[in-house]
Amino acid sequence: MLETQSLQQLRQLKLTGLADALEMQFNQPNTYDGLSFVERIGLAVQQEVTSRNDKRLQRLLKAARFKTPARLEDVDYSHSRGLKQSTVAGLQNSDWITRNQNLVITGPTGCGKTYLACALGHHACHQGYRVRYYRATRLFEQLTISHGDGSYLKLLAQIAKMDVLIIDDWGLEPLAQSQKNDLLEIMEDRHNSKSTIFTSQLPLTKWHEFIDDPTLADATLDRLLHNAHKLKLKGESMRKLLTTLTEGDHLT
């Protein structure tokens, strides 16, 4: 009776990991009888810590809203696309996030930019960082809507809190003047305080021209690029190389 009451109270206190560990000890006495009280309570406390860490990781991954469940250990180096294992290993230590540096990944469509960005974001979540993924068009749509419904400053504040912001497929559609201003606001908030990942088919040499406003382009790109790691991918589309369709599978 006392055991049941104690477990209920622990769960009411949201110490579910501790409760589960003690319940296991109660149900398997022969397994734990040889351990001292300190050893048994130590195991239970460790399970509570592990449970909390797992729940936090799941919350971070859910909040990130990654386009694809990518992992760094699954990155493909077998195809010639200018991606070195040493480069990814350097990014994997997350020192660039600690130092509030940015990352720009450019290259043709299908070369794995989005996958790599999401894999780095996934790894950052495992390190306890808050990450948020956006396709550029969706981000600007949300910003435009927020201007109209009065939630603009709230949305900017939410974006500014992210340790790593991923803006995917940047440069596909022309920017309205308000969108250029919004981008500058985002980069101003994040400058030297958070990390941002951009992926784009557009070469870096074209970015200033793409923004098409010399003053805003200078201000935005200075905040983005002066402390950014630049990774240029190349080669054929990975989607084409990895397709499972054969010539006979195509419909006629």
C-alpha positions as CSV (number, residue, x, y, z in Angstrom):
1,M,0.0,0.0,0.0
2,L,2.8,2.4,1.0
3,E,4.6,1.6,-2.2
4,T,1.6,2.3,-4.4
5,Q,1.0,5.6,-2.6
6,S,4.6,6.7,-3.0
7,L,4.5,5.9,-6.7
8,Q,1.3,7.9,-7.2
9,Q,2.8,10.8,-5.3
10,L,5.9,10.8,-7.5
11,R,3.8,10.8,-10.6
12,Q,1.7,13.6,-9.3
13,L,5.0,15.5,-8.9
14,K,5.8,14.6,-12.5
15,L,8.8,12.5,-11.4
16,T,7.7,9.7,-13.7
17,G,11.2,8.5,-14.5
18,L,11.9,8.1,-10.8
19,A,8.5,6.4,-10.2
20,D,9.1,3.9,-13.0
21,A,12.6,3.1,-11.7
22,L,11.3,2.5,-8.2
23,E,8.3,0.4,-9.4
24,M,10.8,-1.8,-11.3
25,Q,12.8,-2.3,-8.1
26,F,9.6,-3.1,-6.2
27,N,8.5,-5.6,-8.8
28,Q,12.0,-7.3,-9.2
29,P,13.3,-7.5,-5.6
30,N,15.7,-10.3,-6.4
31,T,17.5,-8.1,-9.0
32,Y,18.2,-5.3,-6.6
33,D,18.4,-6.9,-3.2
34,G,22.2,-7.1,-3.4
35,L,22.5,-3.3,-3.9
36,S,22.8,-0.8,-1.1
37,F,20.2,1.9,-0.5
38,V,22.5,4.5,-2.0
39,E,23.1,2.4,-5.1
40,R,19.4,1.8,-5.6
41,I,18.4,5.4,-5.1
42,G,21.2,6.4,-7.5
43,L,19.9,4.1,-10.2
44,A,16.4,5.6,-9.7
45,V,17.6,9.2,-9.9
46,Q,19.7,8.4,-13.0
47,Q,16.5,7.1,-14.7
48,E,14.7,10.3,-13.8
49,V,17.5,12.3,-15.4
50,T,17.5,10.1,-18.5
51,S,13.7,10.4,-18.8
52,R,13.8,14.2,-18.5
53,N,16.6,14.4,-21.1
54,D,14.6,12.2,-23.5
55,K,11.4,14.2,-23.1
56,R,13.3,17.5,-23.7
57,L,14.9,16.0,-26.9
58,Q,11.5,15.0,-28.2
59,R,10.1,18.5,-27.5
60,L,13.1,20.1,-29.3
61,L,12.7,17.8,-32.3
62,K,9.0,18.4,-32.5
63,A,9.4,22.2,-32.2
64,A,12.1,22.2,-34.9
65,R,9.6,21.0,-37.6
66,F,12.3,19.5,-39.8
67,K,11.4,18.8,-43.4
68,T,13.1,15.5,-43.3
69,P,14.3,13.3,-40.4
70,A,18.0,13.5,-41.4
71,R,21.0,12.4,-39.4
72,L,24.6,13.2,-39.8
73,E,25.6,9.5,-39.5
74,D,23.5,8.9,-42.6
75,V,25.1,11.6,-44.8
76,D,26.2,10.1,-48.1
77,Y,29.9,10.8,-49.0
78,S,30.0,8.2,-51.9
79,H,29.0,10.7,-54.6
80,S,31.3,13.5,-55.8
81,R,29.6,16.6,-54.7
82,G,32.3,18.5,-52.8
83,L,31.2,17.3,-49.4
84,K,34.1,16.2,-47.1
85,Q,33.7,14.1,-44.0
86,S,36.3,16.4,-42.3
87,T,34.1,19.4,-43.0
88,V,31.0,17.7,-41.5
89,A,33.0,16.5,-38.5
90,G,34.1,20.1,-37.9
91,L,30.5,21.2,-37.9
92,Q,29.4,18.3,-35.8
93,N,31.3,19.5,-32.7
94,S,28.8,22.5,-32.5
95,D,31.6,25.0,-31.8
96,W,30.2,27.2,-34.5
97,I,26.9,27.3,-32.7
98,T,28.6,28.2,-29.4
99,R,30.4,31.0,-31.2
100,N,27.2,32.2,-32.8
101,Q,28.5,31.7,-36.3
102,N,26.4,31.1,-39.5
103,L,26.4,28.5,-42.2
104,V,25.6,29.0,-45.9
105,I,25.1,25.9,-48.1
106,T,24.8,26.5,-51.8
107,G,24.6,24.2,-54.8
108,P,22.3,22.9,-57.5
109,T,18.9,21.4,-56.9
110,G,19.0,17.9,-55.4
111,C,22.6,18.0,-54.2
112,G,21.6,17.4,-50.5
113,K,21.5,21.0,-49.1
114,T,18.3,20.5,-47.2
115,Y,19.2,17.1,-45.9
116,L,22.5,18.4,-44.6
117,A,20.9,21.4,-43.0
118,C,18.3,19.2,-41.3
119,A,20.9,16.7,-40.2
120,L,22.9,19.5,-38.5
121,G,19.8,20.8,-36.9
122,H,18.9,17.4,-35.7
123,H,22.3,17.0,-34.1
124,A,22.0,20.4,-32.5
125,C,18.8,19.3,-30.9
126,H,20.6,16.4,-29.4
127,Q,23.1,18.9,-27.9
128,G,20.2,20.7,-26.3
129,Y,19.9,23.6,-28.7
130,R,16.6,25.1,-29.8
131,V,16.2,24.8,-33.6
132,R,13.6,25.9,-36.1
133,Y,13.3,25.0,-39.8
134,Y,11.6,27.1,-42.3
135,R,11.3,27.1,-46.1
136,A,12.1,30.6,-47.1
137,T,8.7,31.1,-48.8
138,R,6.8,29.8,-45.8
139,L,8.8,32.0,-43.5
140,F,8.0,35.2,-45.5
141,E,4.3,34.1,-45.7
142,Q,4.1,33.9,-42.0
143,L,5.8,37.2,-41.5
144,T,3.4,38.9,-44.0
145,I,0.4,37.4,-42.2
146,S,1.8,38.6,-38.8
147,H,2.0,42.1,-40.1
148,G,-1.7,42.0,-40.7
149,D,-2.9,40.3,-37.5
150,G,-0.6,42.2,-35.1
151,S,1.6,39.2,-34.1
152,Y,4.7,40.5,-36.0
153,L,6.8,41.4,-32.9
154,K,5.8,38.2,-31.2
155,L,6.9,36.1,-34.2
156,L,10.2,38.0,-34.5
157,A,10.8,37.3,-30.8
158,Q,10.1,33.6,-31.3
159,I,12.6,33.4,-34.2
160,A,15.2,35.4,-32.3
161,K,15.1,32.8,-29.4
162,M,16.1,30.0,-31.7
163,D,19.7,28.9,-31.1
164,V,19.8,27.7,-34.8
165,L,17.5,29.0,-37.4
166,I,17.3,27.1,-40.8
167,I,16.1,29.1,-43.8
168,D,15.9,26.6,-46.7
169,D,15.6,27.3,-50.4
170,W,16.5,30.9,-50.1
171,G,16.5,32.9,-53.4
172,L,13.8,31.0,-55.3
173,E,11.3,33.8,-55.5
174,P,11.8,37.6,-55.7
175,L,11.4,39.5,-52.4
176,A,8.9,42.2,-51.8
177,Q,10.2,45.3,-50.1
178,S,8.6,44.3,-46.8
179,Q,10.2,40.9,-47.0
180,K,13.6,42.5,-47.5
181,N,13.0,44.6,-44.4
182,D,11.8,41.5,-42.5
183,L,15.0,39.6,-43.4
184,L,17.2,42.4,-42.1
185,E,15.2,42.5,-38.8
186,I,15.8,38.8,-38.4
187,M,19.5,39.0,-39.1
188,E,19.9,42.1,-36.8
189,D,18.3,40.2,-33.9
190,R,20.5,37.2,-34.5
191,H,23.8,39.0,-35.3
192,N,26.6,37.7,-33.0
193,S,24.0,36.1,-30.7
194,K,22.6,33.1,-32.5
195,S,23.4,30.9,-35.5
196,T,21.6,30.8,-38.9
197,I,21.8,28.2,-41.7
198,F,20.8,29.3,-45.2
199,T,20.5,26.9,-48.1
200,S,20.2,28.2,-51.7
201,Q,20.6,27.3,-55.3
202,L,21.7,30.8,-55.9
203,P,25.5,31.4,-55.8
204,L,26.7,33.8,-53.2
205,T,27.9,36.2,-55.9
206,K,24.2,36.6,-56.9
207,W,22.8,37.3,-53.4
208,H,23.4,41.1,-53.4
209,E,21.8,41.4,-56.8
210,F,18.9,39.2,-55.7
211,I,18.0,41.4,-52.8
212,D,18.0,44.3,-55.3
213,D,18.3,47.1,-52.7
214,P,21.9,48.1,-52.2
215,T,21.5,49.5,-48.7
216,L,19.4,46.6,-47.4
217,A,21.6,44.1,-49.2
218,D,24.8,45.5,-47.6
219,A,23.3,45.6,-44.1
220,T,21.8,42.1,-44.3
221,L,24.7,40.3,-46.0
222,D,27.2,41.9,-43.7
223,R,25.4,40.5,-40.7
224,L,25.0,37.1,-42.3
225,L,28.2,36.4,-44.1
226,H,31.0,38.1,-42.2
227,N,31.1,35.2,-39.7
228,A,29.6,32.4,-41.9
229,H,31.1,29.1,-42.9
230,K,30.5,28.6,-46.6
231,L,29.9,25.2,-48.1
232,K,29.5,24.9,-51.8
233,L,28.1,21.6,-53.1
234,K,28.1,20.4,-56.7
235,G,27.2,17.5,-58.9
236,E,24.1,15.7,-60.1
237,S,20.8,15.6,-58.2
238,M,20.9,13.0,-55.4
239,R,17.3,12.3,-56.1
240,K,18.2,11.3,-59.7
241,L,21.1,9.2,-58.6
242,L,19.2,7.4,-55.8
243,T,15.9,6.8,-57.7
244,T,14.5,3.3,-57.4
245,L,12.6,3.6,-60.7
246,T,13.9,1.7,-63.7
247,E,13.2,2.4,-67.3
248,G,10.6,-0.3,-67.2
249,D,8.8,1.3,-64.3
250,H,8.0,4.5,-66.0
251,L,4.4,4.8,-67.1
252,T,3.7,5.2,-70.8
